[in-house]
Amino acid sequence: MSNYRLTSLLKSLSEIVEKIMQTRLMNQLTKYSILSSQQYGFRENLTTDNATYQLTYEILTAMNNKSKAGDIFCDMEKAFDFVNHNILLFKMELYGIIGKEMTFYTQYPTDINEYS
């Protein structure tokens, strides 16, 4: 234990806390059907395979009906870096994230590296 710096212990602890909060948030979002059914990323039992299957199904259905089909793909990997956090917190409150959980999200450090 004496070989570990406090910062490395803080990072491990923060990962555990973040996982717990992510699980609780996803439970809330799932319970009240807040996420779109087309939201495949970061959801349990929904992968890119599901998205590919859905797209293929829609295209084949359109072809069978002699219709046209199209899709738009967006890489949202860095999108959270540009989210207005005040609006995000406001929406979270509208969706029922309140009390101690909301306090956690408003007060949690935005960059754990500020403590390392």
C-alpha positions, 0 to 999 in steps of 0.5 A, a space after each residue: 500500500 505504501 508504494 501507491 500514490 494517492 492519485 492512483 487510488 483516487 482514479 480507481 475509486 472514481 472509476 468505481 463511483 462512475 460505474 455505479 452512477 452510470 448504472 443508476 442513470 441507465 436504469 432511470 433512462 430505461 425505466 421511463 423509456 427516455 432513450 430512443 429505440 434507435 439509440 444503439 450505442 452504450 446500451 446493454 444488449 444493443 450493439 452495432 450488429 443490431 443497428 446493421 440488422 435494422 438498417 438492412 431490414 429497412 433497406 430490403 423492405 423498401 426495395 420490396 415495396 419499390 420505395 427508396 431508402 436512405 440513412 445518415 451516419 454520424 460519428 458522435 465520439 467527441 460530441 459530449 465535449 461540446 454539450 452545454 452542461 447547464 442544458 444537460 443538467 436541466 434536462 436530467 432534472 426534467 427526466 427525474 434525476 433529482 436529489 443526491 444524484 443530481 447533486 453528484 452530477 453537478 458537483 463531480 469534478 469535470 476532470 479527475 486529472 485536476 486531482 492528480 
